[in-house]
Amino acid sequence: LSRLLEAHEIILKESREGAKQAAEAGDDGTNDLLISEVVRTNELQSWFISEHLVALPMVQATTNKGKDLNA
């Protein structure tokens, strides 16, 4: 999920930059498309995914004797 969230954040960054360039070029249609569809959708998806992430370290698998299996 964290990788998916990162991908949405990349899309948001690039879409906002594209919308800014479109606005500066006077291309209102592209700007509207990027803001109303791409950015809005990805903001919602980013929020939804982030609500499912928990800020905890990865779980370490151990045997019943406490030996670290990840070592």
C-alpha positions in Angstrom: 0.0 0.0 0.0 2.8 2.4 0.7 4.2 2.0 -2.8 0.7 2.6 -4.2 0.4 5.8 -2.1 3.8 6.9 -3.4 2.7 6.3 -7.0 -0.5 8.4 -6.4 1.7 11.2 -4.9 3.9 11.2 -8.0 0.9 11.4 -10.3 -0.4 14.3 -8.2 2.8 16.2 -8.4 3.2 15.7 -12.2 -0.5 16.5 -12.8 -0.3 19.8 -10.8 2.8 20.8 -12.7 1.1 20.0 -16.0 -2.0 21.9 -15.0 0.1 24.9 -14.1 1.9 24.8 -17.5 -1.5 24.4 -19.3 -2.9 27.4 -17.5 0.2 29.5 -18.3 -0.2 28.5 -22.0 -3.9 29.4 -22.0 -5.0 25.8 -22.5 -8.0 25.9 -20.2 -9.4 22.5 -21.4 -6.2 20.6 -20.4 -6.0 22.5 -17.1 -9.6 21.6 -16.3 -9.2 18.0 -17.2 -6.1 17.6 -15.1 -7.5 19.4 -12.1 -11.1 18.2 -12.2 -10.4 14.6 -13.1 -6.8 13.5 -12.5 -5.9 15.6 -9.4 -9.3 15.2 -7.7 -9.4 11.5 -8.2 -5.8 10.9 -7.1 -6.3 13.1 -4.0 -9.3 10.9 -3.0 -7.4 7.7 -3.7 -4.3 9.0 -1.7 -6.5 9.8 1.2 -8.3 6.5 1.1 -5.0 4.5 0.9 -3.3 6.6 3.6 -6.1 5.9 6.0 -5.3 2.2 5.8 -1.6 2.6 6.5 -0.3 2.3 10.1 2.9 4.0 11.2 4.5 1.0 12.7 7.8 -0.8 11.9 7.7 -4.1 9.9 7.0 -7.2 12.0 10.0 -9.4 12.5 9.4 -13.2 12.1 11.0 -15.3 14.8 10.9 -19.0 15.7 9.4 -20.2 18.9 12.9 -20.0 20.5 13.1 -16.3 19.7 15.7 -16.6 16.9 15.4 -13.9 14.2 14.4 -15.5 10.9 15.3 -12.3 9.0 19.0 -12.4 9.9 
